[in-house]
Amino acid sequence: MRAAQKLFSLKQSDIFESFNPMEMGRLLGVVEELELPKHHIIFAPGIPSEAIYFIERGRVRLTRLSPEGKTVILALLGPGDLIGEAAWESGEHDSYAETVEDTRLYQIGREPFKNFVRENPDFGLRLIQIIGVRLKEAQARIEDLVFRPVPSRVARLLLNLAESHGKVTPNGIRVEFRLTHQEIANLVGSSRVTVTQILNRFRQSHWIEIESKRVTIFNLNALEDLVRQPWGAS
């Protein structure tokens, strides 16, 4: 039963869509299932990269510490995402990966993963696309930090979270990640006080609501309009 569930979960991801039945069978033979509690550190900087991880259920946060000791959130990842692929060539992790809720991962050893890449060109291309998307997102965040005012950064973050981790409800789009104001501040490169003021403005305008650290977006158009404003406008 568990093997069938693993197969179903892996086939739902477009990462493995190019695998034929024989390759899927080989993949199931090298995949190890991990049940991890909230706040479990999957890997940390300097740790050798021994495996790649596929998120079947739950959420994971990738972070890095600045030279001043400040936590910088690199990515928020959920079901269907890979973790650790950025370190598979260098052989060593340069960031922290921490579960933010109870999480089920499928672990694939470094060497079997490399073999799958060598033997399946479509899989290799998909992996390059994933890394490219991550780099593009990082570049966009750098541009935001340099050019965009903080309200626009917060609006764009909420839109991105709605797209990648949103669930449509009768009341609006609910972001499935629980985020504190401090975590949002870390993501947009601002202070918690400033972010709290901006979120309160959004709530008073009935664009969003926050309950149990989950954001529900009522007015996507308003957030999109704010993002489209000329950079420098507040």
N, C-alpha and C positions, 0 to 999 in steps of 0.2 A: 504493500500500500504506500509506504514512504517513497519507494523508488518511482512509483507512478506519479506521486505528488511532485517529486523533484523534477521528473521529466516534464510534467505539465508547466511547472513554474519556469523552468529554463526555456521552454519553447515559447512562452509568452513574451520573452525579451527578443527584440530585433537584433541584439548582439549575437545570438546564436541561430538566427534564422537561416543562415547559409549551410548549417550542418545537416548532412543526410542521416538516415536512421542509424547506420553503422557508427558514424562519428558521435551521434548523440549517446549511443550505447557506451562507447569508449569514455565519453565525458562523464557519464554517470558512474563509471568505474573508478574515476580518480577524484570525484567530488566528495568532500567531507562536510557534513552538516554541523553547524555550530549554533547552539542556543545561548545567547548572551543577554545578561541583565542590563538594565539602564546604567549608564555611566561606566561601562566597561571600556578600557583602553585596548583597541585592537592592535595598533602599532604606534610607535613614537619615533621622533627623529633619532637617527643613528642606528636604529634596529635593522638588521639585515632583512632584505625583502625575500621571504621564503614562499610567499603565496599571493594569489590574486583572490579577491573576495567579491561575490555576487550577492546583492541584498535581495532576499526573498520576502522578508517582512520586517518592518520597523524602520527606524531612521538613524542616520549616522552623520556626525558633524566632523568636518576636516578643519583643523586649526593649526596655526603656527604662532610662535612667540616672537615679538619684535625684540630688537636689542635692548629696549627699555623694559622688557618683561610684560608688555601688553599683549593680550590675546587677540589675534587676527583670525576671523572666520574666513576660510577659503571657499568652502562649499557646504551645502546642506543636501544630503543624498538620501534617496528612498528606494522603494521596491523597483527592481529592474536595473539599478545602477551598479557599476563596477567600482571597486575600491582597490587602490594599490597598483593600478596599471602604470601610473607615472613613474614608479620606482623599479619596474621590471627590468629595465636596461641598466640603470646605474647600480642596482643591487642593494641600495640602502634608502630607507624612508627619510624624508626631510620634513614631515609634518606629523601631527597627531590625528588619529582617527578614533572617535569616541561615540559610543551609542548614546542616543538621547532618549531612548525608550527600549523596552524589551525587543530584541532583534534576532531574527534568524538569518544566518549567512550560509552560503555555500562556498567552501574554500577549495581552491584549485592550486596545487603545488606549482612552484616556479617552472620546473623543467617540463612537466606535462603541458603547462600553459604555453611555453615557448614552442613546443612541438606542434600544438594545435595551430599556432600562428604560422609556422613554417609550412604546414601541410594544407592549410585552408586559406588561400589568398583573400577570399571575400571576408573572412573573419579578420585577417590582418588589416584590410582596408577599413573595416568597421571600427577597429581599435584605433586606427589613425584618426578617423573622424571624431571619435569620442575625445581623444586627447586634443584635437584641434578645437573642438567646441569649448573644452575647459580653458584653453589658452585664450580663445576669443572672449570668453566671459571675464577672464582675468584682465585682459586689456580694456574691456568696457568699464570694469570697475575702476581701473586706474584713471581713465578719462573722466569718469564721474567725479572721482575725488579731486581732480585738478580743476575741472570746469563747471560742474553742476552745483547749484545751491543745494543745501541739505534737504529742503522739502521735495525737490525733484528727485533726489537720490532715494528718499524714503518711498516716494510714489512708485518709482521704477522697481525698487526691491519688492514691494508688495505685488506689483503686476507679474514680476518674474516668479515669485513664490506661488501666485495663483495659477500660473501656467504649469509649473513643474510639480507642485504639491497641492493643488487646489481640488476641492470636492464641491460639486454643485449641490446646493441645498435649497429648500423653499425660500430661505431668507437671503440667499446670496452665495458667493463662492467662499467657502471656508478653507483657510490654509491649514493643512493637517499637522504642520510643525508647531509645537508650542515654543514661543519665543518671548523672552523677557525684553523689556525696553533696553537693557544693557546689551543684550545680544544683537538687537536691531542696530543699536548705536555702533557696535563693533563691525557690523556688516557694511554700514554706510560711512564709516570713518568720522563719526561725530561723538558728541557727549550724550550721556543718558538724559540730562536735563533738557537739552535741545530737542532730542528725539521725542521725549515725553510731551513737550509743548506742541510739536508738529502733529503727533498722533491725536492729541486732544482737539486740535483744530479740525482734523479729518473727521473725528467722531462728532463734533459739534455741527459740522456740515452734513452729517448723515452719509458720509462716504464709506465709513467702516464702523465696525464694532469689535471690541476685544472682550472675550470672556474666557476665563481659565487659560490665559496666555495664548489663545487661538484667535487669529484675526479673521473676521468675516467681512468680505468686501461687498458693499451694496451698489457702488457706483463706479464701475470700471472706466466709463467715459470721462469722469471728472479726473481720475488719476492719470489717464492717458493724456488729457489736455494739459495737465500740469507738467508732464514729462516733455510734451511737445513745445512748451514755452521756450523762447530764446534763452540760451544759457546765459546766466547772469541775472535772470529775472527771479524773483523770490515768490 
